[in-house]
Amino acid sequence: MNDPVLRMLRRLPALTPDESRAARVRARCHATLAREQARLEVPPVGVPRLLEHALAGLSVAYLGAVAREMWRMFKY
């Protein structure tokens, strides 16, 4: 090819990452992945789980009350 841009690009030196920097980045990535994996393996327990169930129960009760009121309004 005779493209001048490609010829200039061919003359650029190949970049290689600094080994110590690459090792640090790799270690940080591995640590982050390990923390995320550990977080996903622990099931939620205690108060947050109880609040989740309470909210679901209240939602069902509210929807039941709404349905009952709608039934009462359209019945007459």
C-alpha positions in Angstrom: 0.0 0.0 0.0 1.1 3.5 -0.7 -0.9 5.3 1.9 1.3 7.9 3.7 -0.6 7.5 7.0 -0.1 3.8 7.0 3.6 4.3 6.3 3.9 6.7 9.2 2.0 4.3 11.5 4.3 1.4 10.5 7.3 3.4 11.6 5.9 3.8 15.2 7.5 1.6 17.8 5.4 -1.2 19.3 4.2 -0.4 22.8 4.7 -2.9 25.6 3.2 -2.4 29.0 5.4 -1.9 32.0 5.5 -5.3 33.8 5.2 -3.9 37.3 2.3 -1.7 36.3 0.6 -4.6 34.6 1.1 -6.7 37.7 -0.5 -4.0 39.9 -3.5 -3.6 37.6 -3.9 -7.4 37.4 -3.8 -7.7 41.2 -6.3 -4.9 41.7 -8.7 -6.6 39.2 -8.3 -9.9 40.9 -9.0 -8.4 44.3 -12.1 -6.6 43.0 -13.4 -9.8 41.4 -12.8 -11.8 44.6 -14.7 -9.2 46.7 -17.6 -9.2 44.3 -17.7 -13.0 44.3 -17.6 -13.1 48.1 -20.4 -10.6 48.2 -22.6 -12.6 45.9 -22.0 -15.9 47.8 -23.3 -14.5 51.1 -27.2 -14.7 51.2 -28.9 -11.6 52.7 -30.2 -12.4 56.1 -31.5 -10.5 59.1 -33.4 -7.2 59.0 -33.1 -6.5 55.3 -34.7 -9.8 54.4 -37.4 -9.3 57.0 -38.2 -5.9 55.7 -38.4 -7.3 52.2 -41.0 -9.8 53.3 -42.9 -7.2 55.3 -43.0 -4.9 52.3 -44.3 -7.7 50.1 -47.0 -8.5 52.6 -48.1 -4.9 52.9 -48.3 -4.6 49.2 -50.5 -7.6 48.9 -52.8 -6.3 51.7 -53.0 -2.9 50.0 -53.9 -4.4 46.6 -56.5 -6.5 48.3 -58.0 -3.4 49.9 -58.0 -1.6 46.6 -59.7 -4.5 44.9 -62.3 -4.7 47.7 -63.1 -1.0 47.3 -63.4 -1.3 43.5 -65.7 -4.2 43.9 -67.8 -2.2 46.4 -68.0 0.9 44.1 -69.0 -1.0 41.0 -71.4 -3.3 42.8 -73.9 -0.5 43.5 
